[in-house]
Amino acid sequence: MTVKNKVTVITGASSGIGEASAKLLAKHGAKVVLGGVAKRRKQACRIRFDYLGRNSLICMRLPLTSRNAVGQT
């Protein structure tokens, strides 16, 4: 299966397994949405992913604390 030009949403992408997964997907051509990125981490996240190109990355806050919060996004 190829991920080139597919849109992927990764939660917890500002560190750990989420970050590694997002980098791998972007490296293979996926458009990666980094969900749940806290405001204070967003800039650092963008800097770490910058080498992958701006077109492959979208950082956005996704409240995932409850089912209702998810529906409001």
N, C-alpha and C positions, 0 to 999 in steps of 0.2 A: 504494500500500500504506500502511496506517495502522499506527502503533506504539502507539496508545492502548491502555492496559491490557495490553500485552505485556510479558513479562519479557526483559530483555536483559542479557547479561554482557559487560562491557568490561574487558579486561586492560590494565594500564598506564594506568589512569584517573586517577592522581594528578598527571599533568602532560601537556603536549603534545597530540598528536592524540587520545589516549585520553580526556583530560579534555574536550576540545572535543566529541568524539563523545558522551560521556556526558551532557554538558549539553544538547546538541541533542536527544537522544532523550528525556531527562526533560522538556524543555520541550514536547515534542510528546505527552506523556502516558504514556511508557513507564515501567515500573518498572525501575530500573537497579541492577544488582549491580556494584559496583566491585571487581573481582577483582585480587588481587596487591598490594593496598595494604599497604605496610610500616606497622608499628605507629606509628612516629614520624610518619608522614605522614597517618595516618587522621584525627586530629582536625582538622588543617588542611584536609583534603579535605572533611570534614563541614561546616566553616565556609563554605568556598567554595560548596558546593552547598545550603546551608541555605535560601536563598531559593526553591528549587524545591519545598520541602516534605519533611518527614521520610518521608512515605509513598512517595515516589518513589525513595528511595535506600537501599541496603544496602551497607555497606563490609565486606568480609571478606577475610581472608588466603587466597589460593589459591596453594599452592606449585606453580609451573609449570616447575620446573627439570628434571624428568624425567617420563617416562610413569608410573613407579611413584608419584611424589609426587602426581600428578594423581589417581590411583586411590585414594589414601588420604584424600582430602578428602571 
